[in-house]
Amino acid sequence: MLRIKMLRSSLKSKQLELLLMTLIALCIAPLMSKSTYFLHVMIMIFFFAFANNAWNILSGYVGLVSFGHGAFLGLGAYTSTLLLLNFGVSPWIGMIAGVILTSIVAAALFLPLLKLSGHFFALSTIAVREIIRLVFEYTPYVGGAMGLTIPIIASSSLYYFQFSSKIPYYYIALTLLLVQILILYKMERSKVGYYFIAIRENEETAKALGVDVKRYKIIALVLSASFSAVIGTFYAQYFLYIHPNSTMGVLISVEMLLSAVIGGSGTLLGPVIGAFVLIPVETVCRVYLGGMWEGFHLVIYGILLISVSIFAPGGIYGKASGLLETLRSKWRKGK
């Protein structure tokens, strides 16, 4: 027993060391590389890791697979952008407003869908997302089919969330991701997290044990939508242009889903790992194959998804954890 405890303690310390080294490497990466393209790729990795985790709250932990999270991201982007363009409100304040508005819309439109489950819920989220996208596409006040362009107000301003260099965006995206991971880490180990997993594993059993299933589904929905709205504001300020198709289209919703599933849905680090795998793959395909085979990265996504489904049903993180546990067991038997 003493040896097993010492082994666990040693493994935990090594995991903490690895996480700390990774964090240090990510913090100093912009200082080591002057490539703006490298910084852009890393920013997009952080962006999708955050978005994947937002999707993962509802779909990974609770088990309600959604194809409509692009609508939440888009609502956050449009709210902060419209407040900035019309009233000069700082995007940081617009981010808070976007979270509030998105939570209300999510509760109003998606709440009736929580009575559904399985593929019925998934299909209904596609319909709701498309309705929201069409409303924005055919409403001139919010830019309509032309979208909205954010003018450069200041060359470098934290208040207006605009910078002449990509480095500030890099650190803001990294900070947002780390704060989100910390919040989800606490959630995972709280009563809320346990109830989420109980609902995912067996809703009827969870009800029988006294879990207020409807209440915790609503909590998951609001949390998931709120995080999506936060990263939607970052998207708008980073690209300085938003459009119903780019922020609410099916592609961004599917990319969130694929990254999380390939990395390992229902886990803390799986969606992050998925982003670190898929975004570089997409980048390489666009750079080297985009001219000849446009959209080829979607084929690669399909191959990766099939491969993971066959060889690692729990995702890359789940497979790695399983291998680590196997090594632990062999080490114990060897001792």
Protein Blocks (a to p, Z undefined) as FASTA:
>chain_A
ZZmmmmmmmmmmmmmmmmmmmmmmmmmmmmmpccfklmmmmmmmmmmmmmmmmmmmmmmm
nopacfklmmmmmmmmmmmmmmmmmnopafklmmmmmmmmmmmmmmmmmmmmmmpgcjll
mmmmmmmmmmmmmmmmmmmknopjnopadddfbfbdfklopafbfklmmmmmmmmmmmmm
mmmmmmmmmmklmmmmmmmmommlmmmnopafklmmmmmmmmmmmmmmmmmmmmmmmnop
acfklmmmmklmmmmmmmmmmnoghiaklmmmmmmmmmmmmmmmmmmmmmmmghklmmmm
mmmmmmmmmmmmnojklmmmmmmmmmmmmmmmmZZ
